Amino acid sequence: MKKIFVIDIARCSGCYNCQLACKDEHCGNDWRPYAAPQPPTGMFWCRVKEFSHGSIPKLRLHYEPLLCGHCDKPVCLGACPQGAIDKRDDGLVIINPDTCVGCGICQQACPHGAISFNAMTSTAQKCTGCAHLLDHGAKLPRCVEACPTGAMRFGDISEFDEKELEKATRRGN
């Protein structure tokens, strides 16, 4: 069954819990073959971006968690000359750190800017959807678990209301 992230930016309060939970899960932890350790600084696989509208005194802010869209047809997968990127049956797109040579072609190919270069390991890295946890019984990725407002949700595509999915903006192609 295909897993998806659904993010309701109207519910995001900008608390950064998702970003911090992702960093906590992956910084210093080696989850091979899913991912090598994320460096302590300079890289976020889930990052919250702040958008401002208007100007003072009528300034409005909204926040948007940005992470890999785990695309239906991942451009990064086709761009990788080493075959280091795989799309799993559940829809999650994974970069194998043991196969990746750090050429950066996938990073350049990603239309969402979701792939980063890890200088410590000389590999490309991105959100794994916490596949290492899901494959061992967890129900949710850490970012979704940490969201206090329910803005981030994750599950099988069949678990979501069709009307809700029709209104959603797709990040993955």
C-alpha positions as a LaTeX table, in Angstrom:
\begin{tabular}{lrrr}
\hline
Residue & $x$ (\AA) & $y$ (\AA) & $z$ (\AA) \\
\hline
Met1 & 0.00 & 0.00 & 0.00 \\
Lys2 & 1.23 & 3.47 & $-0.91$ \\
Lys3 & 2.15 & 5.68 & 2.04 \\
Ile4 & 1.81 & 9.45 & 1.82 \\
Phe5 & 2.41 & 12.55 & 3.89 \\
Val6 & $-0.51$ & 15.00 & 4.11 \\
Ile7 & 0.38 & 18.42 & 5.48 \\
Asp8 & $-2.28$ & 21.00 & 6.31 \\
Ile9 & $-0.34$ & 24.26 & 6.37 \\
Ala10 & $-3.35$ & 26.06 & 7.83 \\
Arg11 & $-2.82$ & 23.98 & 11.00 \\
Cys12 & 0.96 & 24.45 & 11.20 \\
Ser13 & 1.87 & 26.80 & 14.07 \\
Gly14 & 5.56 & 27.01 & 13.23 \\
Cys15 & 6.67 & 25.20 & 16.39 \\
Tyr16 & 9.50 & 23.41 & 14.53 \\
Asn17 & 8.81 & 20.17 & 16.42 \\
Cys18 & 8.87 & 18.20 & 13.14 \\
Gln19 & 12.25 & 19.63 & 12.18 \\
Leu20 & 13.70 & 18.95 & 15.64 \\
Ala21 & 12.30 & 15.40 & 15.83 \\
Cys22 & 13.78 & 14.55 & 12.43 \\
Lys23 & 17.16 & 15.95 & 13.43 \\
Asp24 & 17.04 & 14.05 & 16.73 \\
Glu25 & 16.22 & 10.78 & 14.95 \\
His26 & 18.92 & 11.01 & 12.31 \\
Cys27 & 21.77 & 13.10 & 13.74 \\
Gly28 & 24.52 & 10.75 & 14.91 \\
Asn29 & 22.43 & 7.62 & 14.22 \\
Asp30 & 23.45 & 5.19 & 11.50 \\
Trp31 & 20.33 & 3.60 & 10.03 \\
Arg32 & 21.97 & 1.76 & 7.11 \\
Pro33 & 20.80 & 0.75 & 4.56 \\
Tyr34 & 18.18 & 3.49 & 4.94 \\
Ala35 & 20.48 & 6.38 & 5.79 \\
Ala36 & 23.90 & 7.24 & 7.17 \\
Pro37 & 24.07 & 9.66 & 10.12 \\
Gln38 & 22.91 & 13.20 & 9.43 \\
Pro39 & 25.53 & 15.84 & 10.29 \\
Pro40 & 24.91 & 17.88 & 13.45 \\
Thr41 & 24.69 & 21.21 & 11.60 \\
Gly42 & 23.78 & 22.54 & 8.18 \\
Met43 & 21.31 & 19.88 & 7.06 \\
Phe44 & 17.61 & 19.33 & 7.69 \\
Trp45 & 15.63 & 16.62 & 5.89 \\
Cys46 & 12.46 & 18.20 & 7.27 \\
Arg47 & 12.63 & 21.96 & 7.56 \\
Val48 & 9.99 & 24.51 & 8.42 \\
Lys49 & 9.86 & 27.54 & 6.18 \\
Glu50 & 8.27 & 30.80 & 7.32 \\
Phe51 & 6.29 & 32.89 & 4.83 \\
Ser52 & 5.21 & 36.47 & 5.54 \\
His53 & 2.33 & 38.27 & 3.91 \\
Gly54 & 1.73 & 42.02 & 4.07 \\
Ser55 & 3.65 & 44.42 & 6.24 \\
Ile56 & 3.49 & 45.78 & 9.76 \\
Pro57 & 0.96 & 46.47 & 11.24 \\
Lys58 & $-0.96$ & 44.00 & 9.05 \\
Leu59 & 1.57 & 41.22 & 8.84 \\
Arg60 & 0.48 & 37.60 & 8.61 \\
Leu61 & 2.75 & 34.59 & 8.84 \\
His62 & 2.29 & 31.03 & 7.77 \\
Tyr63 & 4.61 & 28.07 & 8.06 \\
Glu64 & 5.19 & 25.10 & 5.83 \\
Pro65 & 7.09 & 21.93 & 6.70 \\
Leu66 & 9.18 & 20.99 & 3.66 \\
Leu67 & 10.45 & 17.47 & 3.09 \\
Cys68 & 10.85 & 14.97 & 0.28 \\
Gly69 & 7.60 & 14.43 & $-1.62$ \\
His70 & 8.43 & 10.75 & $-2.25$ \\
Cys71 & 7.36 & 11.39 & $-5.84$ \\
Asp72 & 5.30 & 8.95 & $-7.88$ \\
Lys73 & 7.90 & 9.26 & $-10.65$ \\
Pro74 & 11.07 & 10.38 & $-8.83$ \\
Val75 & 13.33 & 12.38 & $-11.13$ \\
Cys76 & 16.21 & 11.74 & $-8.71$ \\
Leu77 & 15.89 & 7.98 & $-9.20$ \\
Gly78 & 16.31 & 8.25 & $-12.96$ \\
Ala79 & 19.13 & 10.76 & $-12.61$ \\
Cys80 & 21.32 & 8.63 & $-10.31$ \\
Pro81 & 24.07 & 6.99 & $-12.39$ \\
Gln82 & 24.92 & 4.56 & $-9.56$ \\
Gly83 & 21.43 & 3.15 & $-9.02$ \\
Ala84 & 21.63 & 4.26 & $-5.38$ \\
Ile85 & 18.02 & 5.49 & $-5.26$ \\
Asp86 & 15.10 & 3.12 & $-4.92$ \\
Lys87 & 11.34 & 3.57 & $-4.76$ \\
Arg88 & 9.91 & 1.02 & $-2.38$ \\
Asp89 & 6.58 & $-0.75$ & $-2.82$ \\
Asp90 & 5.11 & 1.49 & $-0.10$ \\
Gly91 & 6.08 & 4.60 & $-2.11$ \\
Leu92 & 8.99 & 5.80 & 0.01 \\
Val93 & 12.06 & 6.87 & $-1.97$ \\
Ile94 & 15.36 & 5.90 & $-0.33$ \\
Ile95 & 18.98 & 6.78 & $-1.16$ \\
Asn96 & 21.25 & 3.86 & $-0.19$ \\
Pro97 & 24.27 & 5.44 & 1.55 \\
Asp98 & 26.46 & 2.43 & 0.73 \\
Thr99 & 25.84 & 2.76 & $-3.02$ \\
Cys100 & 25.77 & 6.57 & $-3.31$ \\
Val101 & 29.08 & 8.08 & $-4.48$ \\
Gly102 & 28.07 & 11.68 & $-3.76$ \\
Cys103 & 28.17 & 12.90 & $-7.35$ \\
Gly104 & 25.31 & 15.36 & $-6.67$ \\
Ile105 & 23.37 & 14.60 & $-9.85$ \\
Cys106 & 20.24 & 13.60 & $-7.90$ \\
Gln107 & 20.48 & 16.78 & $-5.83$ \\
Gln108 & 20.52 & 18.89 & $-8.99$ \\
Ala109 & 17.67 & 16.86 & $-10.51$ \\
Cys110 & 15.28 & 17.13 & $-7.53$ \\
Pro111 & 12.66 & 19.78 & $-8.39$ \\
His112 & 11.86 & 20.32 & $-4.70$ \\
Gly113 & 15.35 & 20.88 & $-3.30$ \\
Ala114 & 14.77 & 17.97 & $-0.93$ \\
Ile115 & 18.18 & 16.31 & $-1.37$ \\
Ser116 & 21.23 & 17.52 & 0.54 \\
Phe117 & 24.91 & 16.64 & 0.34 \\
Asn118 & 26.48 & 15.26 & 3.51 \\
Ala119 & 30.16 & 16.23 & 3.46 \\
Met120 & 30.88 & 13.96 & 6.46 \\
Thr121 & 29.85 & 10.83 & 4.54 \\
Ser122 & 30.24 & 12.18 & 0.97 \\
Thr123 & 26.72 & 11.06 & 0.13 \\
Ala124 & 23.40 & 12.55 & $-0.90$ \\
Gln125 & 20.72 & 12.37 & 1.79 \\
Lys126 & 17.03 & 13.15 & 2.21 \\
Cys127 & 13.91 & 12.25 & 4.14 \\
Thr128 & 13.43 & 8.51 & 4.38 \\
Gly129 & 9.93 & 8.72 & 5.84 \\
Cys130 & 11.57 & 7.01 & 8.84 \\
Ala131 & 11.43 & 3.74 & 6.89 \\
His132 & 13.81 & 2.24 & 9.44 \\
Leu133 & 11.12 & 2.71 & 12.09 \\
Leu134 & 8.13 & 1.76 & 9.92 \\
Asp135 & 9.81 & $-1.50$ & 8.88 \\
His136 & 10.14 & $-2.41$ & 12.57 \\
Gly137 & 6.57 & $-1.76$ & 13.67 \\
Ala138 & 6.29 & 2.00 & 14.12 \\
Lys139 & 3.09 & 3.53 & 12.78 \\
Leu140 & 4.40 & 7.04 & 12.06 \\
Pro141 & 7.58 & 8.87 & 11.11 \\
Arg142 & 9.08 & 10.94 & 13.93 \\
Cys143 & 8.11 & 14.30 & 12.37 \\
Val144 & 4.44 & 13.30 & 12.29 \\
Glu145 & 4.56 & 11.93 & 15.85 \\
Ala146 & 5.99 & 15.25 & 17.06 \\
Cys147 & 3.37 & 17.51 & 15.43 \\
Pro148 & 1.17 & 18.92 & 18.22 \\
Thr149 & $-1.47$ & 20.43 & 15.92 \\
Gly150 & $-2.09$ & 17.48 & 13.60 \\
Ala151 & $-0.84$ & 19.52 & 10.64 \\
Met152 & 1.37 & 16.62 & 9.56 \\
Arg153 & $-0.23$ & 13.27 & 8.92 \\
Phe154 & 1.06 & 10.07 & 7.38 \\
Gly155 & $-0.55$ & 6.84 & 6.33 \\
Asp156 & $-1.79$ & 4.67 & 3.55 \\
Ile157 & $-3.39$ & 6.70 & 0.78 \\
Ser158 & $-6.62$ & 4.74 & 1.29 \\
Glu159 & $-6.87$ & 6.09 & 4.87 \\
Phe160 & $-7.41$ & 9.66 & 3.66 \\
Asp161 & $-10.69$ & 11.16 & 2.52 \\
Glu162 & $-10.89$ & 11.60 & $-1.28$ \\
Lys163 & $-12.17$ & 15.17 & $-0.92$ \\
Glu164 & $-9.23$ & 16.05 & 1.30 \\
Leu165 & $-6.78$ & 14.61 & $-1.23$ \\
Glu166 & $-8.45$ & 16.46 & $-4.11$ \\
Lys167 & $-7.88$ & 19.78 & $-2.29$ \\
Ala168 & $-4.27$ & 18.94 & $-1.39$ \\
Thr169 & $-1.33$ & 20.38 & $-3.25$ \\
Arg170 & 1.01 & 17.67 & $-4.47$ \\
Arg171 & 4.73 & 18.11 & $-4.03$ \\
Gly172 & 5.73 & 14.79 & $-5.58$ \\
Asn173 & 5.37 & 14.46 & $-9.35$ \\
\hline
\end{tabular}
